[in-house]
Amino acid sequence: MFFEGVGVLLQRKLLDIGLVSDLFGAEVKLAWKAVKPIVEERRKDLNELKIYEWFEYLYDEMKKKRADRCEEWLTYQHFQW
């Protein structure tokens, strides 16, 4: 899967989280939310916790990035008043 590969590249610091977020932010969120229940079921059924681990890593890192951006925006807005 494409996002699994992006997650590996991100973890190895071969991609910048800001670039990935700008390019694929919404798609990663929608895709992970769609496949998460299936992935969790497969992990449980096969007793294999590493299934799509890098896709989940990508999603988690993107959530952190979005939270940071939100905080930056709120701080910026605070100083604009």
C-alpha positions as CSV (number, residue, x, y, z in Angstrom):
1,M,0.0,0.0,0.0
2,F,1.2,3.5,-0.9
3,F,0.8,5.0,2.6
4,E,2.7,2.1,4.2
5,G,5.7,3.1,2.0
6,V,5.3,6.8,2.8
7,G,5.3,5.9,6.6
8,V,8.6,4.0,6.2
9,L,10.2,6.9,4.3
10,L,8.9,9.3,7.0
11,Q,10.2,7.2,9.9
12,R,13.6,7.0,8.2
13,K,13.7,10.8,7.9
14,L,13.7,10.6,4.1
15,L,10.5,12.6,3.8
16,D,9.5,15.8,5.7
17,I,6.3,15.6,7.7
18,G,5.3,19.1,6.6
19,L,5.5,18.1,2.9
20,V,3.7,14.8,3.5
21,S,1.0,16.6,5.4
22,D,0.5,19.3,2.7
23,L,0.4,16.6,-0.1
24,F,-1.6,13.9,1.6
25,G,-3.1,15.1,4.8
26,A,-6.8,14.6,4.2
27,E,-6.2,11.4,2.2
28,V,-4.2,9.8,5.0
29,K,-6.9,10.6,7.6
30,L,-9.7,9.3,5.5
31,A,-7.9,6.2,4.4
32,W,-6.7,5.2,7.9
33,K,-10.1,5.7,9.4
34,A,-11.6,3.5,6.7
35,V,-9.1,0.7,7.1
36,K,-8.3,0.9,10.8
37,P,-11.1,-1.6,11.9
38,I,-10.0,-4.1,9.2
39,V,-6.4,-3.7,10.2
40,E,-7.1,-4.2,13.9
41,E,-9.2,-7.3,13.1
42,R,-6.5,-8.8,10.9
43,R,-3.8,-8.1,13.6
44,K,-5.9,-9.8,16.2
45,D,-6.9,-12.8,13.9
46,L,-3.3,-13.4,12.7
47,N,-1.6,-12.3,16.0
48,E,0.6,-10.1,13.9
49,L,0.8,-6.5,15.3
50,K,3.0,-5.2,12.5
51,I,0.4,-5.3,9.8
52,Y,0.2,-1.8,8.3
53,E,2.4,-0.5,11.2
54,W,3.9,2.2,9.0
55,F,0.6,3.4,7.7
56,E,-0.5,3.8,11.4
57,Y,2.8,5.5,12.2
58,L,2.2,8.0,9.3
59,Y,-1.3,8.7,10.6
60,D,-0.1,9.2,14.2
61,E,2.7,11.6,13.0
62,M,0.2,13.5,10.9
63,K,-2.1,13.9,13.9
64,K,0.8,15.3,15.9
65,K,1.7,17.7,13.0
66,R,-1.9,18.9,12.7
67,A,-2.0,19.5,16.5
68,D,1.2,21.5,16.3
69,R,-0.2,23.6,13.4
70,C,-3.4,24.3,15.3
71,E,-1.4,25.4,18.3
72,E,0.8,27.6,16.1
73,W,-2.3,29.1,14.5
74,L,-3.9,29.9,17.8
75,T,-0.7,31.5,19.1
76,Y,-0.4,33.5,15.9
77,Q,-4.1,34.6,16.2
78,H,-3.6,35.5,19.8
79,F,-0.9,38.0,18.9
80,Q,-3.0,39.5,16.1
81,W,-5.6,40.8,18.5
